[in-house]
Each structure stands twice: as C-alpha cells, then as structure tokens.
Amino acid sequence: MELDGPEFPIDSVGREEEPLQVWRETFRSVVFPWQCDQFGHLNVRWYAHHFDDAAFHVWATCGITFKRMEELGVHTVVARTATDFVRELTAGELIVVESAFARIGRTSVTYRQRMADAETGVLHATQEAVEVFFDPESRSPVPIPDEIRKTVEGLLLVDESGE
C-alpha cells in the first residue's frame, strides 16, 4: 500500500525562504532486506535507527562538536521523539535524512528531521526530537551555553511548520 505524501526535491525544499544551511544532510543509507517486516516494508524500528544515526550529526554539521560540548561542561540527552510515517520504504531504496533546528528554549532544543528517497526526493517520514542540555556531573538540566545558543538561533527554521 502506498500512501500519498508530499514530494520534495532534496536540493531545494524550503530553501527559497531559508538560508541554505538551515536544513542539513545528516544521514544517507540504503534499505536492506533484513530491515523489512513480513509485508516487505522498512520496519518502524529501522526508521528510529536511521533518525537516531542522523541525530548524531545534527550538532557537528553546524560546527558544534561533542568535544566542544564537553569543554563547555554540557552534554545533551534526547527527552522526546515523535515520528510520522508518510510513505512506505522497501528493500533497495536509497534514503537521505535532513535535519534542522525548530525551537530553542532555556535548557532544550527541538529539531526536525525528514527522511526521503535520495533519488526522487519523495518524503517517507518525519521526526521531531527534543534534546535537553545537562551537566554530566549533577545529571540535571542546565541552561544552553551562550556559544551554542547563538549558533542555533542563527539556524532556526523560518516558521513552526518546518517548511
């Protein structure tokens, strides 16, 4: 069963209104047969896996490394994710994930990710994730360091829809 979903060219979505760097490519892969369920579609656990792998690159693609966070005395933890499944994927399809910051709070950042067919740009899934900054010693939330806040504020999506 194929669901109707929006298509977006990977090289141009949302970029007429937003700076080129807002949406960043954070992951590429292929759908393998062993990742598919009994119906021949990518199993939901693998969508989570691919989005999680992409999330590891969200910070580095804007120049904030995990080493720098450590130097600033902070780490991030994922507090929440929500995934919307738009269209099925099958074995052999090439996928790409792009990520962009949507909101910034006092101690947390929300980013959005979109998974699409790398050849056609057809959208297959989206995810929203919230990461909380915390002190690794006290294991408690802390304000986002000014250096990181300034970078993220310059990369926020134009509007709440993520478009």
Order of alpha helices (4+ residues) and beta strands (2+ residues): beta-alpha-alpha-beta-beta-beta-beta-beta-alpha
